[in-house]
Structure formats: structure tokens, C-alpha cells
């Protein structure tokens, strides 16, 4: 496998992870498990986009794989969880609406790269 000469950050290397989930919350125990899953996502750097949709910025594909593995390790026994991985370039075309009024895309986190 050839070694990449340019490993700098760009819109095609930076990744965004989306975690979509539908967890049962019929009993007190199920509610506690669902809340624990959400708290685990936040502890790993995800932020809530919608109630059952969490998003996380990752500096590279490799970093995204680490966070996907962490999500897999905290999966509850039941429920439906999806993980979507997209590039920063793809995420840049998102359009957000709050009612009929659109809201501009939040600025992405600044990354510090050390050599």
C-alpha cells in the first residue's frame, strides 16, 4: 500500500458520524438504559442534533473507526441503532430548517494538528 504524502486535513478526509437510534422506553429500566446510551454518546464527544440523532466530528477516517467501535461497545441489548459516516464535503451541503426559517450551518470545530 503506497504511503500518502499529504495527510493534512481537507473536506474529503474529515469525517462526520451520525448515530440514529430508536430505543424502547416503556419501562423504568428501558428508560434508564436509553438515557445511559445517550450519556455514553455525549461522553464520547457526540452532540444531539435531534432527540434520537447524535453527531460527531472526526479528523480522519481512522478516528471515525475508533468512535464507531466505541458506539458498538455500548450498544443496548434491544433497540435499533444506525451509524452513518460521511465526509465533511458531504456534510457541508446540509440544509437545516426550524419551522419555515432556515438556520445557517454551525461552524465546524477547529482542529489543531501537531507533527
C-alpha positions as CSV (number, residue, x, y, z in Angstrom):
1,X,0.0,0.0,0.0
2,X,1.5,3.3,-1.0
3,X,2.3,5.9,1.7
4,X,0.2,9.0,1.5
5,X,2.4,12.1,1.0
6,X,-0.2,14.6,2.1
7,X,-2.1,13.8,5.3
8,X,-3.4,17.3,6.0
9,X,-7.0,17.9,6.8
10,X,-9.3,18.5,4.0
11,X,-13.0,18.2,3.2
12,X,-12.7,14.7,1.9
13,X,-10.6,13.3,4.8
14,X,-12.5,14.9,7.7
15,X,-15.5,12.7,8.7
16,X,-18.8,13.2,10.5
17,X,-20.5,10.4,12.3
18,X,-24.3,10.3,12.8
19,X,-25.8,7.8,15.3
20,X,-29.6,7.3,14.8
21,X,-31.4,5.2,17.3
22,X,-34.8,4.1,18.4
23,X,-34.6,2.5,21.8
24,X,-37.5,1.1,23.8
25,X,-38.6,3.3,26.7
26,X,-41.7,1.5,28.0
27,X,-40.4,0.5,31.4
28,X,-38.3,2.4,34.0
29,X,-35.3,0.0,33.2
30,X,-35.6,0.7,29.5
31,X,-35.7,4.4,30.1
32,X,-32.6,4.2,32.2
33,X,-30.8,2.1,29.5
34,X,-31.8,4.6,26.8
35,X,-30.6,7.6,28.9
36,X,-27.3,5.7,29.6
37,X,-26.8,5.2,25.9
38,X,-27.3,8.9,25.2
39,X,-25.0,9.9,28.0
40,X,-22.4,7.5,26.7
41,X,-22.6,9.2,23.2
42,X,-22.1,12.6,24.8
43,X,-19.2,11.4,26.9
44,X,-17.6,10.2,23.6
45,X,-18.0,13.7,22.1
46,X,-21.3,13.4,20.2
47,X,-23.8,16.2,20.4
48,X,-27.5,15.9,20.0
49,X,-28.8,17.0,16.6
50,X,-32.3,15.8,17.3
51,X,-33.7,13.7,20.1
52,X,-32.5,10.3,18.7
53,X,-29.9,11.7,16.3
54,X,-26.3,12.4,17.6
55,X,-23.4,13.7,15.5
56,X,-19.7,13.8,16.0
57,X,-16.8,15.5,14.1
58,X,-13.8,13.3,13.4
59,X,-10.5,14.5,12.0
60,X,-10.0,11.4,9.8
61,X,-11.5,8.1,8.7
62,X,-9.3,6.3,11.2
63,X,-10.6,8.5,14.1
64,X,-14.2,7.7,12.9
65,X,-13.5,4.0,13.1
66,X,-12.4,4.4,16.8
67,X,-15.6,6.1,17.6
68,X,-17.7,3.6,15.7
69,X,-16.1,0.9,17.7
70,X,-16.9,2.7,21.0
71,X,-20.6,3.0,19.9
72,X,-20.7,-0.7,19.2
73,X,-19.2,-1.4,22.6
74,X,-22.1,0.5,24.3
75,X,-25.0,-0.9,22.3
76,X,-28.0,-1.7,24.4
77,X,-29.5,-5.2,24.4
78,X,-32.5,-4.1,22.4
79,X,-33.5,-1.3,20.1
80,X,-32.4,-0.1,16.7
81,X,-29.2,1.8,16.1
82,X,-27.7,3.1,12.8
83,X,-24.3,4.7,12.3
84,X,-23.8,6.9,9.2
85,X,-20.3,8.1,8.2
86,X,-19.9,11.0,5.7
87,X,-17.2,13.3,4.6
88,X,-17.0,17.0,5.6
89,X,-17.6,17.9,2.0
90,X,-20.9,15.9,2.0
91,X,-21.9,17.4,5.4
92,X,-21.3,20.9,4.0
93,X,-24.4,20.6,1.8
94,X,-26.8,20.1,4.7
95,X,-29.8,22.4,5.0
96,X,-31.3,23.0,8.4
97,X,-34.8,24.3,9.0
98,X,-36.5,25.4,12.2
99,X,-40.1,25.9,11.0
100,X,-40.1,27.8,7.7
101,X,-37.0,29.7,8.6
102,X,-33.6,28.2,7.7
103,X,-30.7,28.4,10.1
104,X,-27.1,28.6,8.8
105,X,-24.8,25.6,9.4
106,X,-22.9,25.7,12.6
107,X,-19.2,26.3,12.2
108,X,-17.1,23.2,12.4
109,X,-14.7,22.7,15.3
110,X,-11.2,23.9,14.8
111,X,-8.6,21.2,14.8
112,X,-5.1,21.5,16.0
113,X,-2.6,19.2,14.1
114,X,0.7,18.6,15.7
115,X,3.6,17.0,13.9
